[in-house]
């Protein structure tokens, strides 16, 4: 699935959080929403912190720069 497709299925609050906190650990609620929308899997760093891979973070940064 393309990034645009799952991204468009997120709530505006989740999209805003991901843009404002790009690169930070993703809260469980947003990770679940991304998963339900068919988005990319998150990787665990440490025991509980979930993060997107670099290519997804780069894509979110591109989106942020357009807004």
N, CA, C and O atoms as a Tinker XYZ file with bonds, in Angstrom:
   268  protein
     1  N      0.847000   -1.171000    0.000000    73     2
     2  CA     0.000000    0.000000    0.000000    64     1     3
     3  C      0.897000    1.240000    0.000000    63     2     4     5
     4  O      1.921000    1.288000    0.681000    81     3
     5  N      0.487000    2.230000   -0.776000    73     3     6
     6  CA     1.268000    3.458000   -0.804000    64     5     7
     7  C      1.068000    4.236000    0.494000    63     6     8     9
     8  O      0.064000    4.075000    1.188000    81     7
     9  N      2.038000    5.072000    0.797000    73     7    10
    10  CA     1.942000    5.878000    2.011000    64     9    11
    11  C      0.710000    6.780000    1.967000    63    10    12    13
    12  O      0.031000    6.952000    2.979000    81    11
    13  N      0.421000    7.352000    0.807000    73    11    14
    14  CA    -0.721000    8.256000    0.696000    64    13    15
    15  C     -2.024000    7.562000    1.067000    63    14    16    17
    16  O     -2.914000    8.173000    1.658000    81    15
    17  N     -2.129000    6.308000    0.724000    73    15    18
    18  CA    -3.379000    5.587000    0.955000    64    17    19
    19  C     -3.645000    5.367000    2.447000    63    18    20    21
    20  O     -4.739000    5.672000    2.923000    81    19
    21  N     -2.671000    4.846000    3.188000    73    19    22
    22  CA    -2.917000    4.644000    4.621000    64    21    23
    23  C     -2.951000    5.970000    5.354000    63    22    24    25
    24  O     -3.721000    6.132000    6.301000    81    23
    25  N     -2.120000    6.931000    4.928000    73    23    26
    26  CA    -2.075000    8.237000    5.578000    64    25    27
    27  C     -3.451000    8.911000    5.538000    63    26    28    29
    28  O     -3.889000    9.505000    6.523000    81    27
    29  N     -4.115000    8.813000    4.405000    73    27    30
    30  CA    -5.420000    9.464000    4.245000    64    29    31
    31  C     -6.489000    8.840000    5.140000    63    30    32    33
    32  O     -7.532000    9.454000    5.368000    81    31
    33  N     -6.250000    7.650000    5.643000    73    31    34
    34  CA    -7.215000    6.974000    6.496000    64    33    35
    35  C     -7.030000    7.301000    7.985000    63    34    36    37
    36  O     -7.850000    6.905000    8.814000    81    35
    37  N     -5.965000    8.017000    8.317000    73    35    38
    38  CA    -5.726000    8.391000    9.715000    64    37    39
    39  C     -6.564000    9.611000   10.080000    63    38    40    41
    40  O     -6.935000   10.400000    9.211000    81    39
    41  N     -6.858000    9.759000   11.363000    73    39    42
    42  CA    -7.544000   10.963000   11.815000    64    41    43
    43  C     -6.603000   12.151000   11.645000    63    42    44    45
    44  O     -5.383000   11.990000   11.611000    81    43
    45  N     -7.176000   13.331000   11.541000    73    43    46
    46  CA    -6.338000   14.525000   11.397000    64    45    47
    47  C     -5.461000   14.714000   12.639000    63    46    48    49
    48  O     -4.342000   15.218000   12.537000    81    47
    49  N     -5.964000   14.313000   13.802000    73    47    50
    50  CA    -5.179000   14.422000   15.025000    64    49    51
    51  C     -3.937000   13.528000   14.974000    63    50    52    53
    52  O     -2.852000   13.929000   15.393000    81    51
    53  N     -4.114000   12.320000   14.457000    73    51    54
    54  CA    -2.973000   11.396000   14.350000    64    53    55
    55  C     -1.971000   11.898000   13.330000    63    54    56    57
    56  O     -0.766000   11.844000   13.574000    81    55
    57  N     -2.444000   12.387000   12.187000    73    55    58
    58  CA    -1.529000   12.938000   11.178000    64    57    59
    59  C     -0.745000   14.114000   11.760000    63    58    60    61
    60  O      0.465000   14.218000   11.558000    81    59
    61  N     -1.432000   14.992000   12.478000    73    59    62
    62  CA    -0.759000   16.142000   13.088000    64    61    63
    63  C      0.283000   15.683000   14.097000    63    62    64    65
    64  O      1.394000   16.212000   14.129000    81    63
    65  N     -0.070000   14.698000   14.922000    73    63    66
    66  CA     0.887000   14.205000   15.910000    64    65    67
    67  C      2.113000   13.629000   15.216000    63    66    68    69
    68  O      3.242000   13.900000   15.624000    81    67
    69  N      1.900000   12.838000   14.171000    73    67    70
    70  CA     3.029000   12.225000   13.474000    64    69    71
    71  C      3.934000   13.270000   12.825000    63    70    72    73
    72  O      5.155000   13.114000   12.816000    81    71
    73  N      3.348000   14.322000   12.289000    73    71    74
    74  CA     4.149000   15.396000   11.699000    64    73    75
    75  C      4.917000   16.144000   12.787000    63    74    76    77
    76  O      6.118000   16.379000   12.657000    81    75
    77  N      4.222000   16.513000   13.851000    73    75    78
    78  CA     4.847000   17.301000   14.918000    64    77    79
    79  C      5.889000   16.515000   15.705000    63    78    80    81
    80  O      6.791000   17.108000   16.296000    81    79
    81  N      5.778000   15.197000   15.720000    73    79    82
    82  CA     6.658000   14.362000   16.535000    64    81    83
    83  C      7.415000   13.337000   15.690000    63    82    84    85
    84  O      7.775000   12.264000   16.175000    81    83
    85  N      7.650000   13.672000   14.440000    73    83    86
    86  CA     8.304000   12.750000   13.517000    64    85    87
    87  C      9.643000   12.285000   14.078000    63    86    88    89
    88  O     10.490000   13.099000   14.449000    81    87
    89  N      9.823000   10.984000   14.133000    73    87    90
    90  CA    11.057000   10.394000   14.652000    64    89    91
    91  C     10.955000    9.966000   16.099000    63    90    92    93
    92  O     11.791000    9.201000   16.581000    81    91
    93  N      9.927000   10.454000   16.807000    73    91    94
    94  CA     9.727000   10.066000   18.204000    64    93    95
    95  C      9.056000    8.697000   18.267000    63    94    96    97
    96  O      8.543000    8.188000   17.271000    81    95
    97  N      9.075000    8.122000   19.454000    73    95    98
    98  CA     8.347000    6.874000   19.675000    64    97    99
    99  C      6.864000    7.121000   19.403000    63    98   100   101
   100  O      6.307000    8.129000   19.837000    81    99
   101  N      6.240000    6.209000   18.694000    73    99   102
   102  CA     4.835000    6.352000   18.311000    64   101   103
   103  C      3.958000    5.740000   19.401000    63   102   104   105
   104  O      4.146000    4.582000   19.777000    81   103
   105  N      2.993000    6.525000   19.913000    73   103   106
   106  CA     2.098000    5.975000   20.941000    64   105   107
   107  C      1.327000    4.764000   20.424000    63   106   108   109
   108  O      1.040000    4.648000   19.233000    81   107
   109  N      1.008000    3.883000   21.334000    73   107   110
   110  CA     0.303000    2.651000   20.978000    64   109   111
   111  C     -0.990000    2.909000   20.214000    63   110   112   113
   112  O     -1.303000    2.187000   19.267000    81   111
   113  N     -1.741000    3.929000   20.613000    73   111   114
   114  CA    -3.019000    4.216000   19.953000    64   113   115
   115  C     -2.825000    4.615000   18.492000    63   114   116   117
   116  O     -3.607000    4.212000   17.631000    81   115
   117  N     -1.798000    5.395000   18.210000    73   115   118
   118  CA    -1.530000    5.799000   16.827000    64   117   119
   119  C     -0.943000    4.637000   16.044000    63   118   120   121
   120  O     -1.268000    4.456000   14.871000    81   119
   121  N     -0.093000    3.856000   16.667000    73   119   122
   122  CA     0.455000    2.665000   16.002000    64   121   123
   123  C     -0.670000    1.722000   15.594000    63   122   124   125
   124  O     -0.637000    1.156000   14.501000    81   123
   125  N     -1.660000    1.550000   16.456000    73   123   126
   126  CA    -2.798000    0.684000   16.142000    64   125   127
   127  C     -3.615000    1.258000   14.993000    63   126   128   129
   128  O     -4.087000    0.512000   14.135000    81   127
   129  N     -3.788000    2.579000   14.968000    73   127   130
   130  CA    -4.536000    3.219000   13.886000    64   129   131
   131  C     -3.810000    3.058000   12.554000    63   130   132   133
   132  O     -4.434000    2.772000   11.532000    81   131
   133  N     -2.494000    3.243000   12.566000    73   131   134
   134  CA    -1.687000    3.064000   11.351000    64   133   135
   135  C     -1.800000    1.627000   10.858000    63   134   136   137
   136  O     -1.969000    1.391000    9.662000    81   135
   137  N     -1.709000    0.683000   11.757000    73   135   138
   138  CA    -1.815000   -0.724000   11.391000    64   137   139
   139  C     -3.181000   -1.039000   10.794000    63   138   140   141
   140  O     -3.274000   -1.731000    9.780000    81   139
   141  N     -4.239000   -0.533000   11.419000    73   139   142
   142  CA    -5.598000   -0.780000   10.923000    64   141   143
   143  C     -5.819000   -0.156000    9.546000    63   142   144   145
   144  O     -6.632000   -0.646000    8.763000    81   143
   145  N     -5.096000    0.922000    9.254000    73   143   146
   146  CA    -5.214000    1.584000    7.960000    64   145   147
   147  C     -4.353000    0.921000    6.892000    63   146   148   149
   148  O     -4.372000    1.335000    5.733000    81   147
   149  N     -3.595000   -0.111000    7.277000    73   147   150
   150  CA    -2.739000   -0.808000    6.324000    64   149   151
   151  C     -1.378000   -0.178000    6.169000    63   150   152   153
   152  O     -0.676000   -0.431000    5.190000    81   151
   153  N     -0.997000    0.649000    7.140000    73   151   154
   154  CA     0.290000    1.327000    7.075000    64   153   155
   155  C      1.451000    0.419000    7.406000    63   154   156   157
   156  O      1.267000   -0.764000    7.693000    81   155
   157  N      2.645000    0.974000    7.363000    73   155   158
   158  CA     3.854000    0.184000    7.592000    64   157   159
   159  C      3.974000   -0.264000    9.039000    63   158   160   161
   160  O      3.466000    0.378000    9.958000    81   159
   161  N      4.651000   -1.371000    9.208000    73   159   162
   162  CA     4.921000   -1.864000   10.552000    64   161   163
   163  C      5.919000   -0.946000   11.225000    63   162   164   165
   164  O      6.751000   -0.315000   10.573000    81   163
   165  N      5.822000   -0.885000   12.529000    73   163   166
   166  CA     6.770000   -0.116000   13.315000    64   165   167
   167  C      7.785000   -1.073000   13.906000    63   166   168   169
   168  O      7.485000   -2.244000   14.142000    81   167
   169  N      8.978000   -0.576000   14.142000    73   167   170
   170  CA    10.012000   -1.397000   14.746000    64   169   171
   171  C     10.161000   -1.010000   16.209000    63   170   172   173
   172  O      9.992000    0.152000   16.578000    81   171
   173  N     10.473000   -1.982000   17.021000    73   171   174
   174  CA    10.671000   -1.719000   18.451000    64   173   175
   175  C     12.118000   -1.377000   18.712000    63   174   176   177
   176  O     13.035000   -2.023000   18.206000    81   175
   177  N     12.299000   -0.345000   19.512000    73   175   178
   178  CA    13.635000    0.043000   19.962000    64   177   179
   179  C     13.583000    0.005000   21.469000    63   178   180   181
   180  O     12.878000    0.802000   22.089000    81   179
   181  N     14.302000   -0.889000   22.052000    73   179   182
   182  CA    14.170000   -1.108000   23.482000    64   181   183
   183  C     13.015000   -2.057000   23.708000    63   182   184   185
   184  O     12.671000   -2.846000   22.828000    81   183
   185  N     12.424000   -1.986000   24.863000    73   183   186
   186  CA    11.381000   -2.949000   25.189000    64   185   187
   187  C      9.997000   -2.528000   24.714000    63   186   188   189
   188  O      9.162000   -3.386000   24.429000    81   187
   189  N      9.734000   -1.216000   24.621000    73   187   190
   190  CA     8.372000   -0.806000   24.298000    64   189   191
   191  C      8.253000    0.279000   23.245000    63   190   192   193
   192  O      7.175000    0.440000   22.674000    81   191
   193  N      9.294000    1.021000   22.963000    73   191   194
   194  CA     9.192000    2.142000   22.030000    64   193   195
   195  C      9.088000    1.651000   20.593000    63   194   196   197
   196  O      9.907000    0.854000   20.135000    81   195
   197  N      8.073000    2.136000   19.890000    73   195   198
   198  CA     7.874000    1.767000   18.489000    64   197   199
   199  C      8.177000    2.976000   17.619000    63   198   200   201
   200  O      7.756000    4.092000   17.923000    81   199
   201  N      8.909000    2.749000   16.538000    73   199   202
   202  CA     9.299000    3.806000   15.615000    64   201   203
   203  C      9.069000    3.333000   14.179000    63   202   204   205
   204  O      9.056000    2.135000   13.899000    81   203
   205  N      8.889000    4.298000   13.280000    73   203   206
   206  CA     8.843000    3.987000   11.861000    64   205   207
   207  C     10.258000    3.828000   11.330000    63   206   208   209
   208  O     11.212000    4.364000   11.894000    81   207
   209  N     10.379000    3.094000   10.249000    73   207   210
   210  CA    11.662000    2.979000    9.551000    64   209   211
   211  C     12.004000    4.340000    8.947000    63   210   212   213
   212  O     11.139000    5.207000    8.824000    81   211
   213  N     13.275000    4.520000    8.572000    73   211   214
   214  CA    13.750000    5.797000    8.046000    64   213   215
   215  C     12.954000    6.274000    6.837000    63   214   216   217
   216  O     12.659000    7.464000    6.729000    81   215
   217  N     12.601000    5.372000    5.930000    73   215   218
   218  CA    11.906000    5.811000    4.719000    64   217   219
   219  C     10.536000    6.403000    5.046000    63   218   220   221
   220  O     10.098000    7.335000    4.372000    81   219
   221  N      9.861000    5.889000    6.055000    73   219   222
   222  CA     8.557000    6.419000    6.451000    64   221   223
   223  C      8.742000    7.783000    7.127000    63   222   224   225
   224  O      7.980000    8.714000    6.864000    81   223
   225  N      9.734000    7.899000    7.981000    73   223   226
   226  CA    10.009000    9.190000    8.624000    64   225   227
   227  C     10.369000   10.243000    7.582000    63   226   228   229
   228  O      9.949000   11.394000    7.693000    81   227
   229  N     11.143000    9.857000    6.572000    73   227   230
   230  CA    11.490000   10.791000    5.492000    64   229   231
   231  C     10.234000   11.222000    4.738000    63   230   232   233
   232  O     10.087000   12.395000    4.393000    81   231
   233  N      9.329000   10.274000    4.482000    73   231   234
   234  CA     8.097000   10.586000    3.765000    64   233   235
   235  C      7.234000   11.538000    4.593000    63   234   236   237
   236  O      6.667000   12.481000    4.042000    81   235
   237  N      7.125000   11.311000    5.899000    73   235   238
   238  CA     6.340000   12.205000    6.760000    64   237   239
   239  C      6.964000   13.593000    6.769000    63   238   240   241
   240  O      6.242000   14.590000    6.783000    81   239
   241  N      8.275000   13.676000    6.761000    73   239   242
   242  CA     8.936000   14.971000    6.696000    64   241   243
   243  C      8.592000   15.699000    5.407000    63   242   244   245
   244  O      8.379000   16.911000    5.422000    81   243
   245  N      8.534000   14.977000    4.290000    73   243   246
   246  CA     8.134000   15.581000    3.029000    64   245   247
   247  C      6.713000   16.141000    3.115000    63   246   248   249
   248  O      6.441000   17.239000    2.629000    81   247
   249  N      5.814000   15.381000    3.735000    73   247   250
   250  CA     4.438000   15.837000    3.919000    64   249   251
   251  C      4.427000   17.105000    4.761000    63   250   252   253
   252  O      3.729000   18.064000    4.429000    81   251
   253  N      5.189000   17.119000    5.840000    73   251   254
   254  CA     5.247000   18.289000    6.719000    64   253   255
   255  C      5.732000   19.526000    5.983000    63   254   256   257
   256  O      5.246000   20.630000    6.228000    81   255
   257  N      6.678000   19.347000    5.092000    73   255   258
   258  CA     7.225000   20.479000    4.344000    64   257   259
   259  C      6.244000   21.031000    3.330000    63   258   260   261
   260  O      6.363000   22.189000    2.928000    81   259
   261  N      5.275000   20.229000    2.908000    73   259   262
   262  CA     4.258000   20.687000    1.953000    64   261   263
   263  C      3.127000   21.440000    2.635000    63   262   264   265
   264  O      2.421000   22.215000    1.989000    81   263
   265  N      2.946000   21.221000    3.942000    73   263   266
   266  CA     1.826000   21.849000    4.649000    64   265   267
   267  C      2.175000   23.206000    5.195000    63   266   268
   268  O      1.334000   23.857000    5.814000    81   267
